[in-house]
Amino acid sequence: MTIGRLLLATLLALLLAACSGAPKDAEVVIPQGASIAKAGEILEDAGLVSASSFRNQARFFGSDEPIKPGEYKIEKGMDAGDILALFQSGKTIQRLVMIPEGMPSIMVWERLMAEPRLKGEIPVPAEGSILPDSYAFTTGETRAAVVKRMQAAMDKAFAELWTKRTPRTAVKNRNEAITLASIVEKETAVAAERRTVAGVYTNRLGVGMRLQADPTIIYPVTKGKPLGRRILRSEIQAVNGYNTYSMAGLPKGPIANPGKASIAAVLDPEANDYLFFVAQGDGSHVFARTLSEHNANVQKWYALRRQRGEME
């Protein structure tokens, strides 16, 4: 056999081997810095294609593009060439853990610990250190690494927002800003109200009034989880560094993880003269300048709750 025919036969053999498709659907993780050889070993260990077929496909038929780390879905019938192209494309499986605005850190911890694809133990993150968002992760990644990304995202977001603060803001540093933003986050779920609520609390801080925010009563009791019952008189009167009914000024720290919109609201609060607000039954609030106006609004709210059978 001539050299040319031998080379052709060798190439045909390699091509046939590469065309042998994966026998099943599977998911594989390609770690950061993995070589073609390492990726081939991972595929062979998973029973998908032989390591040699994958290496040869890359050597003789593949492009010069590097393979990208991540978790990939290998479909039944994909050959070594298809898999190589997939790894080079970077089209990884998108697994997400979602942290909604206002979620306290104990619930962030619970959500991460309940995700079976993550590994490793973590402490409860510092309250207010996590930026609410959806975070991608890879099967087998450590929970500590995911928390680190969440906290880095908060650091970056806060640094950007802090540069845009206005002279009207009542906060002087990051802890105060995140703390007040966490109260605003827990007090209203209506996006259009955030700056208005921030304006109310800014006004109260400015004249020395107590903030009297119900979520600050609940936080020391549940660490931010829903209370599930009415607040007790003893809890309203409790002195613990968080309860803004029994103390003036801000709590000693955040009571949740606020989103960017609430942080932006306390750094640039609405210029209003409101000192009070109360729910009006649809998730929004009605605002008042004087105590008499506020008391009238409260009575309307009580009447609505009686109508609903929520109080006598």
C-alpha positions as CSV (number, residue, x, y, z in Angstrom):
1,M,0.0,0.0,0.0
2,T,1.4,3.4,-1.0
3,I,1.9,6.1,1.6
4,G,-0.9,8.1,0.0
5,R,-3.3,5.2,0.3
6,L,-2.2,4.5,3.8
7,L,-2.8,8.1,4.8
8,L,-6.3,8.0,3.2
9,A,-7.2,4.8,4.9
10,T,-6.1,6.2,8.2
11,L,-8.1,9.3,7.7
12,L,-11.2,7.3,6.7
13,A,-10.8,5.2,9.8
14,L,-10.6,8.3,12.0
15,L,-13.6,9.7,10.2
16,L,-15.6,6.6,10.8
17,A,-14.6,6.5,14.5
18,A,-15.6,10.2,14.8
19,C,-19.0,9.5,13.2
20,S,-19.9,6.9,15.9
21,G,-22.6,8.8,17.7
22,A,-23.2,9.1,21.4
23,P,-25.4,6.2,22.6
24,K,-27.5,8.3,25.0
25,D,-28.4,11.8,26.2
26,A,-26.0,13.0,28.9
27,E,-24.7,16.1,30.7
28,V,-21.0,16.7,31.1
29,V,-19.0,19.4,32.9
30,I,-15.9,20.7,31.2
31,P,-13.8,22.4,33.9
32,Q,-11.9,25.6,33.5
33,G,-8.5,25.1,31.7
34,A,-9.4,21.6,30.4
35,S,-7.4,20.4,27.4
36,I,-8.8,18.5,24.4
37,A,-7.3,15.3,26.0
38,K,-9.0,16.0,29.3
39,A,-12.4,16.6,27.6
40,G,-12.0,13.4,25.7
41,E,-11.4,11.5,29.0
42,I,-14.5,13.1,30.5
43,L,-16.6,12.0,27.4
44,E,-15.2,8.5,27.5
45,D,-15.8,8.2,31.3
46,A,-19.4,9.2,30.6
47,G,-19.8,6.4,28.0
48,L,-20.4,8.9,25.1
49,V,-17.5,8.7,22.6
50,S,-13.9,7.4,23.0
51,A,-11.2,9.7,24.1
52,S,-9.1,8.9,21.0
53,S,-12.0,9.6,18.6
54,F,-12.5,13.0,20.2
55,R,-8.7,13.8,20.1
56,N,-8.4,12.7,16.5
57,Q,-11.4,14.7,15.5
58,A,-10.0,17.8,17.0
59,R,-6.5,17.1,15.5
60,F,-7.5,16.3,12.0
61,F,-10.9,17.9,11.4
62,G,-11.5,20.5,14.1
63,S,-11.1,24.3,14.0
64,D,-8.5,26.2,16.0
65,E,-11.2,27.5,18.4
66,P,-10.5,26.5,22.0
67,I,-13.1,24.6,24.0
68,K,-14.9,26.6,26.6
69,P,-15.6,25.4,30.2
70,G,-19.1,24.8,31.4
71,E,-21.9,22.2,31.6
72,Y,-23.1,20.8,28.2
73,K,-26.0,18.7,27.1
74,I,-24.8,15.9,24.8
75,E,-27.7,14.4,22.8
76,K,-28.0,10.9,21.6
77,G,-26.4,10.5,18.2
78,M,-24.0,13.4,18.4
79,D,-20.6,12.3,17.1
80,A,-17.2,13.5,18.2
81,G,-17.2,16.4,15.7
82,D,-20.6,17.6,16.8
83,I,-19.5,17.5,20.5
84,L,-16.2,19.3,19.7
85,A,-18.2,22.0,17.9
86,L,-20.6,22.3,20.9
87,F,-17.7,22.7,23.3
88,Q,-16.1,25.4,21.1
89,S,-19.5,27.2,20.8
90,G,-19.8,27.7,24.6
91,K,-23.5,26.9,24.4
92,T,-23.7,25.6,27.9
93,I,-26.7,24.5,30.0
94,Q,-28.1,27.5,31.8
95,R,-28.9,26.6,35.3
96,L,-30.1,29.5,37.4
97,V,-30.7,30.3,41.0
98,M,-33.0,33.3,41.5
99,I,-32.8,35.7,44.4
100,P,-35.8,38.0,44.4
101,E,-35.6,41.6,45.7
102,G,-36.0,41.7,49.5
103,M,-35.1,38.1,50.2
104,P,-33.3,37.9,53.6
105,S,-30.0,36.1,53.8
106,I,-31.3,33.2,55.8
107,M,-33.6,32.4,52.8
108,V,-30.8,32.9,50.3
109,W,-28.8,30.3,52.4
110,E,-31.7,27.9,52.4
111,R,-32.2,28.2,48.6
112,L,-28.5,27.6,47.9
113,M,-28.4,24.6,50.4
114,A,-31.5,23.1,48.8
115,E,-29.9,23.1,45.3
116,P,-28.6,19.5,44.9
117,R,-26.3,20.4,41.9
118,L,-24.2,22.6,44.1
119,K,-21.7,21.4,46.7
120,G,-20.1,22.5,49.9
121,E,-21.2,24.1,53.1
122,I,-21.6,27.8,53.6
123,P,-22.5,30.1,56.4
124,V,-25.5,32.4,56.1
125,P,-24.2,35.4,54.1
126,A,-24.1,38.8,55.8
127,E,-27.4,40.5,55.5
128,G,-27.6,43.0,52.7
129,S,-24.4,41.7,51.0
130,I,-26.3,39.8,48.2
131,L,-27.5,41.5,45.1
132,P,-30.9,40.1,44.1
133,D,-30.8,38.7,40.6
134,S,-30.7,35.4,38.6
135,Y,-27.3,33.7,38.8
136,A,-26.0,31.0,36.4
137,F,-24.1,28.1,37.9
138,T,-22.6,24.8,36.8
139,T,-23.3,21.4,38.3
140,G,-20.7,20.6,40.9
141,E,-19.8,24.2,41.5
142,T,-19.4,25.2,45.2
143,R,-22.0,27.2,46.9
144,A,-19.2,29.5,48.2
145,A,-18.3,30.4,44.6
146,V,-21.9,31.3,43.8
147,V,-22.2,33.5,47.0
148,K,-18.9,35.2,46.0
149,R,-20.4,36.1,42.6
150,M,-23.6,37.4,44.3
151,Q,-21.6,39.6,46.7
152,A,-19.3,40.8,44.0
153,A,-22.4,41.9,42.0
154,M,-23.6,43.8,45.1
155,D,-20.2,45.5,45.5
156,K,-20.2,46.6,41.9
157,A,-23.8,47.7,41.8
158,F,-23.5,49.7,45.0
159,A,-20.2,51.4,43.9
160,E,-21.9,52.6,40.7
161,L,-25.1,53.8,42.5
162,W,-23.1,55.6,45.3
163,T,-21.5,57.9,42.8
164,K,-25.0,59.0,41.7
165,R,-26.3,59.9,45.2
166,T,-27.8,63.4,45.6
167,P,-27.5,65.9,48.5
168,R,-31.0,65.0,49.6
169,T,-30.1,61.5,50.7
170,A,-30.1,60.9,54.5
171,V,-27.5,58.1,54.4
172,K,-23.8,58.7,55.0
173,N,-22.2,55.3,54.2
174,R,-22.9,51.9,52.7
175,N,-24.3,50.3,55.8
176,E,-26.8,53.1,56.2
177,A,-27.7,53.0,52.5
178,I,-28.3,49.3,52.4
179,T,-30.1,49.3,55.7
180,L,-32.6,52.0,54.6
181,A,-33.0,50.4,51.2
182,S,-33.8,47.1,52.8
183,I,-36.6,48.8,54.7
184,V,-38.0,50.5,51.6
185,E,-37.8,47.1,49.8
186,K,-39.9,45.4,52.5
187,E,-42.4,48.2,52.8
188,T,-43.5,48.4,49.2
189,A,-43.6,46.1,46.2
190,V,-44.8,48.9,43.9
191,A,-41.9,50.1,41.9
192,A,-43.4,53.6,41.4
193,E,-43.6,54.1,45.2
194,R,-40.0,53.4,46.1
195,R,-38.7,56.9,45.8
196,T,-41.8,58.2,47.6
197,V,-41.4,55.8,50.5
198,A,-37.7,56.7,50.6
199,G,-38.7,60.3,50.7
200,V,-41.0,59.7,53.7
201,Y,-38.2,58.0,55.7
202,T,-35.7,60.7,54.7
203,N,-38.1,63.3,56.0
204,R,-38.6,61.4,59.3
205,L,-34.9,61.0,59.8
206,G,-34.5,64.7,59.1
207,V,-36.9,65.8,61.9
208,G,-35.9,63.1,64.4
209,M,-39.1,61.0,64.1
210,R,-39.0,57.3,64.6
211,L,-39.3,55.3,61.3
212,Q,-41.8,52.9,62.8
213,A,-41.4,50.3,60.0
214,D,-43.1,47.0,60.8
215,P,-40.5,44.9,59.0
216,T,-37.9,46.1,61.6
217,I,-40.0,44.6,64.3
218,I,-40.3,41.2,62.5
219,Y,-36.6,40.9,61.6
220,P,-35.2,40.1,65.0
221,V,-38.0,37.5,65.5
222,T,-37.6,35.6,62.2
223,K,-34.4,36.9,60.6
224,G,-36.6,38.2,57.8
225,K,-38.9,35.3,57.2
226,P,-42.7,35.9,57.1
227,L,-44.0,36.1,60.7
228,G,-47.3,34.3,59.9
229,R,-49.3,36.0,62.6
230,R,-50.0,39.4,64.1
231,I,-47.2,41.3,65.7
232,L,-47.3,41.1,69.5
233,R,-47.4,44.2,71.8
234,S,-44.2,42.9,73.4
235,E,-42.5,42.8,70.0
236,I,-43.5,46.3,69.3
237,Q,-41.9,47.4,72.5
238,A,-38.8,45.3,72.2
239,V,-35.4,47.0,72.2
240,N,-32.9,45.1,70.1
241,G,-31.1,47.3,67.7
242,Y,-33.5,46.8,64.8
243,N,-37.0,47.7,66.1
244,T,-37.7,51.3,64.8
245,Y,-40.7,51.6,67.0
246,S,-38.6,51.5,70.1
247,M,-35.6,53.5,68.8
248,A,-34.9,56.6,66.8
249,G,-32.8,56.5,63.6
250,L,-31.8,53.5,61.5
251,P,-31.5,49.9,62.6
252,K,-27.9,48.7,63.2
253,G,-27.9,46.8,59.9
254,P,-30.0,45.7,56.9
255,I,-33.1,43.5,57.3
256,A,-33.0,42.0,53.8
257,N,-31.1,42.1,50.6
258,P,-32.4,45.1,48.6
259,G,-32.4,45.4,44.8
260,K,-30.8,48.2,42.9
261,A,-34.0,50.2,42.5
262,S,-34.5,50.5,46.3
263,I,-30.8,51.4,46.8
264,A,-31.1,54.0,44.1
265,A,-34.3,55.3,45.8
266,V,-32.6,56.0,49.1
267,L,-29.7,57.6,47.4
268,D,-32.0,59.9,45.5
269,P,-35.3,60.1,47.4
270,E,-38.3,61.9,46.2
271,A,-38.5,65.5,47.4
272,N,-41.9,65.4,49.1
273,D,-43.3,66.6,52.5
274,Y,-44.9,63.3,53.5
275,L,-44.4,61.9,56.9
276,F,-46.9,59.0,56.9
277,F,-48.2,56.3,54.7
278,V,-50.6,53.3,55.1
279,A,-51.7,50.5,52.9
280,Q,-54.8,50.9,50.8
281,G,-55.6,47.3,50.1
282,D,-54.2,46.8,46.6
283,G,-50.5,46.6,47.4
284,S,-50.0,50.3,47.1
285,H,-50.1,53.0,49.8
286,V,-51.7,56.4,50.5
287,F,-49.4,59.1,51.8
288,A,-50.1,61.9,54.2
289,R,-48.4,65.1,55.4
290,T,-50.1,65.4,58.8
291,L,-51.1,63.0,61.6
292,S,-54.8,63.9,61.2
293,E,-54.7,63.0,57.5
294,H,-52.8,59.8,58.3
295,N,-55.3,58.8,61.0
296,A,-58.2,59.3,58.5
297,N,-56.4,57.0,56.0
298,V,-55.8,54.4,58.7
299,Q,-59.5,54.3,59.5
300,K,-60.2,53.7,55.9
301,W,-57.8,50.9,55.9
302,Y,-59.3,49.4,59.0
303,A,-62.8,49.6,57.4
304,L,-61.6,47.8,54.4
305,R,-60.0,45.0,56.5
306,R,-63.3,44.7,58.5
307,Q,-65.1,44.4,55.2
308,R,-62.8,41.6,54.2
309,G,-63.2,39.8,57.5
310,E,-59.6,40.3,58.5
311,M,-60.4,42.2,61.7
312,E,-63.3,42.8,64.0
